[in-house]
Amino acid sequence: MIIQEIISGVAIGCIYALVSFGFVLIYNAVGAVNFAYGELVMFGGYLGFAASVWLGFPLWAAMIFSLVAMTLLGIFYNEFAYYPMRHRPVVVVIIASIGMSVLLRNGALAIWGPDALKVNSFVGDGILNIGGVVLPQHNVLIVLVTAFVFIGQYLFFARTSIGRKLEATAQDQEMARLMGIKVRWMIVLTFVLAAWLASIAGFLLAPIWFLEPDIGLYIILKAFIVIVIGGFGSVPGLVVAGLFLGVTEVLVASHLTSEYKDVISFLILIAVLMVLPQGFFGEKIAERL
């Protein structure tokens, strides 16, 4: 039983890591916190539901539909909530992201209603029995997809020209522009990549959590905890912190209480910051006096 609980926690932690990575991707590119990212994840799940249930697409086609639709949503977000505000103070960009969050949440409420919805998994409700340990196939799928995404992002940023241009843009937009990089298109691409991650995370999350308009706020709070305890900007830190938080939540809910597992998450955040203020993999910053 304990192994099954750990695997379930790993699956939840993988989703936390995916959401956190998309959040950090946008932050590194534009230098502002995107408070609407949880709603992007929520919308990804709802689009998968609409394609598979309303339109009758098979789940693989629903995933493609969701990715295409989220591409358009990512471009829309950049063009209307970030790009016109790019030269304004950071607080203006943050307020714009909050406005987009409200817009997406109320849009989902108007389209799909307040009732919780459920999306079927790619692999159905099947289970795997390995040495007496019963594992839902969907949890295994989450782990495999997350591993594929993080290995793919490493190869993309380390081995491709576009990936290196994106990194250069994230480090210094003005210097990247002087080097001939089309900064605006790199930022648009960053929003699209983050929207794809949100779509994948929402599609993987929907079969294990019920979809509802307020789920975005919950998932972004968990992602924020993962980002802080993992070390802001550290991709390995996001993975380790996501798995750590997911497993801890499941074990606490199973053996102590499910009512206060969210409180435990914030207690973990406080405890880690007291011991490691820079997080698990954060860089230590020293100031010369």
C-alpha positions as CSV (number, residue, x, y, z in Angstrom):
1,M,0.0,0.0,0.0
2,I,2.8,2.5,0.9
3,I,4.4,1.9,-2.6
4,Q,1.1,2.6,-4.3
5,E,0.7,5.8,-2.3
6,I,4.2,6.9,-3.2
7,I,3.5,6.3,-6.9
8,S,0.3,8.3,-6.7
9,G,2.2,11.1,-5.0
10,V,4.9,11.0,-7.7
11,A,2.2,11.4,-10.4
12,I,0.7,14.4,-8.6
13,G,4.3,15.8,-8.1
14,C,5.0,15.4,-11.8
15,I,2.0,17.6,-12.7
16,Y,3.2,20.2,-10.1
17,A,6.6,20.1,-11.8
18,L,5.1,20.6,-15.3
19,V,3.0,23.6,-14.1
20,S,6.0,25.1,-12.3
21,F,8.2,24.8,-15.3
22,G,5.7,26.6,-17.5
23,F,5.4,29.4,-14.9
24,V,9.2,29.8,-14.7
25,L,9.5,29.8,-18.5
26,I,7.4,32.9,-18.8
27,Y,9.0,34.6,-15.8
28,N,12.5,34.1,-17.2
29,A,11.4,35.5,-20.6
30,V,9.6,38.6,-19.5
31,G,10.7,39.1,-15.8
32,A,7.2,39.2,-14.4
33,V,5.0,36.8,-12.5
34,N,2.1,35.3,-14.5
35,F,-0.8,34.9,-12.1
36,A,-3.0,33.6,-14.9
37,Y,-0.9,30.4,-15.5
38,G,-3.1,28.3,-13.3
39,E,-6.1,29.3,-15.4
40,L,-4.2,28.3,-18.5
41,V,-3.8,24.8,-17.0
42,M,-7.5,24.8,-16.2
43,F,-8.4,25.8,-19.7
44,G,-6.1,23.1,-21.2
45,G,-8.1,20.5,-19.2
46,Y,-11.5,22.0,-20.3
47,L,-10.4,22.1,-24.0
48,G,-9.6,18.4,-23.8
49,F,-13.0,17.7,-22.3
50,A,-14.7,19.8,-25.0
51,A,-12.9,18.0,-27.8
52,S,-13.4,14.5,-26.4
53,V,-16.9,14.7,-25.0
54,W,-18.7,17.5,-27.0
55,L,-16.9,17.0,-30.4
56,G,-16.5,13.2,-30.0
57,F,-12.8,13.2,-30.8
58,P,-10.6,10.3,-29.8
59,L,-8.4,11.3,-26.9
60,W,-5.2,11.6,-29.0
61,A,-7.0,13.9,-31.4
62,A,-8.4,15.8,-28.4
63,M,-4.9,16.4,-27.2
64,I,-3.9,17.8,-30.5
65,F,-7.0,20.0,-30.6
66,S,-6.1,21.3,-27.1
67,L,-2.5,22.0,-28.1
68,V,-3.6,24.0,-31.2
69,A,-6.2,25.9,-29.2
70,M,-3.7,26.7,-26.4
71,T,-1.3,27.9,-29.0
72,L,-3.8,30.5,-30.0
73,L,-4.5,31.3,-26.4
74,G,-0.8,31.8,-25.7
75,I,-0.5,34.2,-28.6
76,F,-3.6,36.0,-27.4
77,Y,-2.2,36.3,-23.9
78,N,1.1,37.8,-25.2
79,E,-0.5,40.2,-27.6
80,F,-3.1,41.6,-25.2
81,A,-1.9,41.0,-21.6
82,Y,1.9,41.3,-21.9
83,Y,3.2,43.0,-25.1
84,P,1.3,46.3,-24.8
85,M,2.5,46.5,-21.2
86,R,6.2,45.5,-21.7
87,H,7.6,49.0,-21.1
88,R,5.4,49.7,-18.1
89,P,6.4,49.0,-14.5
90,V,6.3,45.3,-13.5
91,V,3.3,45.9,-11.3
92,V,1.3,46.8,-14.4
93,V,2.2,43.5,-16.1
94,I,1.2,41.7,-12.9
95,I,-2.2,43.4,-12.7
96,A,-2.7,42.6,-16.4
97,S,-2.0,38.9,-15.6
98,I,-4.6,39.0,-12.8
99,G,-7.1,40.5,-15.2
100,M,-6.4,37.7,-17.7
101,S,-6.9,35.2,-14.8
102,V,-10.3,36.6,-14.0
103,L,-11.2,36.6,-17.7
104,L,-10.3,33.0,-18.2
105,R,-11.9,31.8,-15.0
106,N,-15.2,33.6,-15.8
107,G,-15.0,32.4,-19.4
108,A,-14.7,28.8,-18.3
109,L,-17.6,29.4,-15.9
110,A,-19.8,30.8,-18.7
111,I,-18.9,28.0,-21.2
112,W,-18.8,24.9,-19.0
113,G,-20.7,26.0,-16.0
114,P,-19.9,25.6,-12.3
115,D,-20.4,21.8,-12.0
116,A,-17.3,19.6,-11.7
117,L,-16.4,17.7,-14.9
118,K,-14.3,14.6,-15.5
119,V,-12.1,13.7,-18.5
120,N,-11.2,10.1,-19.3
121,S,-7.6,9.1,-19.5
122,F,-5.7,8.2,-22.7
123,V,-5.3,4.7,-21.2
124,G,-8.8,4.3,-19.6
125,D,-9.2,3.1,-16.1
126,G,-6.8,0.2,-16.5
127,I,-4.4,-0.9,-13.8
128,L,-1.0,-2.6,-13.8
129,N,-0.2,-5.3,-11.2
130,I,3.6,-5.3,-10.7
131,G,4.7,-7.7,-7.9
132,G,1.4,-7.2,-6.0
133,V,1.6,-3.4,-6.4
134,V,-1.5,-2.1,-8.1
135,L,-0.7,1.0,-10.2
136,P,-3.3,3.0,-12.2
137,Q,-2.1,3.1,-15.8
138,H,-2.8,6.9,-15.9
139,N,-0.3,7.5,-13.1
140,V,2.3,5.6,-15.1
141,L,1.4,7.7,-18.2
142,I,1.9,10.9,-16.2
143,V,5.4,9.9,-15.1
144,L,6.4,8.9,-18.6
145,V,5.0,12.1,-20.2
146,T,6.7,14.2,-17.6
147,A,10.0,12.5,-18.2
148,F,9.6,13.0,-21.9
149,V,8.9,16.7,-21.5
150,F,11.8,17.4,-19.2
151,I,14.3,15.4,-21.3
152,G,12.9,17.1,-24.4
153,Q,13.3,20.6,-22.9
154,Y,16.9,19.8,-22.0
155,L,17.7,18.7,-25.5
156,F,15.8,21.7,-27.0
157,F,17.6,24.3,-25.0
158,A,21.0,22.7,-25.1
159,R,21.1,21.3,-28.7
160,T,19.0,23.6,-30.9
161,S,19.6,27.1,-32.2
162,I,16.1,28.3,-31.3
163,G,16.6,27.0,-27.8
164,R,19.8,28.9,-27.4
165,K,18.1,32.0,-28.7
166,L,15.3,31.6,-26.2
167,E,17.9,31.4,-23.4
168,A,19.7,34.4,-24.7
169,T,16.5,36.4,-24.8
170,A,15.6,35.3,-21.2
171,Q,19.0,36.4,-19.9
172,D,19.2,39.9,-21.6
173,Q,16.6,41.0,-24.2
174,E,18.6,44.1,-25.2
175,M,21.8,42.2,-25.8
176,A,19.9,39.5,-27.7
177,R,18.4,42.2,-29.9
178,L,21.8,43.6,-30.6
179,M,23.0,40.1,-31.6
180,G,20.3,39.9,-34.3
181,I,17.8,37.8,-32.4
182,K,14.1,38.6,-33.1
183,V,13.2,39.1,-29.4
184,R,9.5,39.7,-30.0
185,W,9.2,36.3,-31.8
186,M,11.2,34.6,-29.1
187,I,8.8,35.9,-26.5
188,V,5.8,34.8,-28.5
189,L,7.4,31.4,-28.8
190,T,8.0,31.3,-25.0
191,F,4.3,32.0,-24.4
192,V,3.3,29.3,-26.9
193,L,5.6,26.7,-25.2
194,A,4.3,27.7,-21.8
195,A,0.7,27.2,-23.2
196,W,1.6,23.8,-24.5
197,L,2.9,22.8,-21.0
198,A,-0.3,24.1,-19.5
199,S,-2.3,22.1,-22.0
200,I,-0.4,18.9,-21.2
201,A,-0.6,19.4,-17.5
202,G,-4.3,20.1,-17.7
203,F,-5.0,17.1,-19.8
204,L,-3.0,14.9,-17.4
205,L,-4.6,16.4,-14.3
206,A,-8.3,16.2,-15.5
207,P,-8.7,12.4,-15.1
208,I,-7.5,12.4,-11.5
209,W,-9.0,15.7,-10.4
210,F,-12.5,17.0,-11.3
211,L,-12.4,20.1,-13.6
212,E,-13.9,23.2,-12.2
213,P,-13.3,27.0,-12.9
214,D,-11.5,27.6,-9.6
215,I,-9.0,24.7,-10.0
216,G,-6.5,27.2,-11.6
217,L,-6.0,29.1,-8.3
218,Y,-5.3,25.8,-6.4
219,I,-2.8,24.5,-8.9
220,I,-0.9,27.8,-9.2
221,L,-0.5,28.0,-5.4
222,K,1.0,24.5,-5.4
223,A,3.3,25.4,-8.3
224,F,4.4,28.5,-6.4
225,I,5.4,26.3,-3.4
226,V,7.3,24.0,-5.7
227,I,9.2,26.9,-7.4
228,V,10.2,28.4,-4.0
229,I,11.4,25.2,-2.3
230,G,13.0,23.9,-5.4
231,G,15.1,27.0,-5.9
232,F,13.7,29.7,-8.2
233,G,14.7,29.0,-11.8
234,S,16.3,25.6,-11.2
235,V,14.7,22.9,-13.4
236,P,16.1,20.0,-11.4
237,G,14.9,21.8,-8.3
238,L,11.4,22.0,-9.8
239,V,11.4,18.2,-10.4
240,V,12.7,17.3,-7.0
241,A,10.4,19.8,-5.2
242,G,7.4,18.7,-7.2
243,L,7.9,15.0,-6.4
244,F,8.7,15.8,-2.7
245,L,5.5,17.9,-2.3
246,G,3.3,15.4,-4.2
247,V,4.5,12.4,-2.2
248,T,4.2,14.2,1.1
249,E,0.7,15.4,0.4
250,V,-0.5,11.9,-0.5
251,L,1.1,10.3,2.6
252,V,-0.3,13.0,4.9
253,A,-3.8,12.6,3.4
254,S,-3.6,8.8,3.6
255,H,-2.1,8.4,7.1
256,L,-3.0,11.6,9.0
257,T,-5.8,13.7,7.6
258,S,-7.0,14.8,4.1
259,E,-8.5,18.0,5.5
260,Y,-5.2,19.7,6.3
261,K,-3.0,18.4,3.6
262,D,-3.0,21.9,2.0
263,V,-1.9,23.4,5.3
264,I,0.9,20.8,5.4
265,S,2.1,22.1,2.0
266,F,2.5,25.6,3.4
267,L,4.2,24.3,6.5
268,I,6.7,22.5,4.3
269,L,7.3,25.8,2.5
270,I,8.0,27.6,5.7
271,A,10.2,24.7,7.1
272,V,12.3,24.5,3.9
273,L,12.8,28.3,3.8
274,M,14.0,28.3,7.4
275,V,16.6,25.7,6.7
276,L,17.4,26.5,3.0
277,P,16.4,30.0,2.2
278,Q,17.5,29.6,-1.4
279,G,15.6,26.3,-1.8
280,F,16.9,22.8,-2.7
281,F,18.9,23.9,-5.8
282,G,18.9,27.7,-5.6
283,E,22.1,29.6,-6.0
284,K,23.5,31.3,-3.0
285,I,23.7,35.1,-3.4
286,A,26.3,37.1,-1.4
287,E,26.7,40.8,-1.2
288,R,30.1,42.4,-0.8
289,L,30.1,45.0,2.0
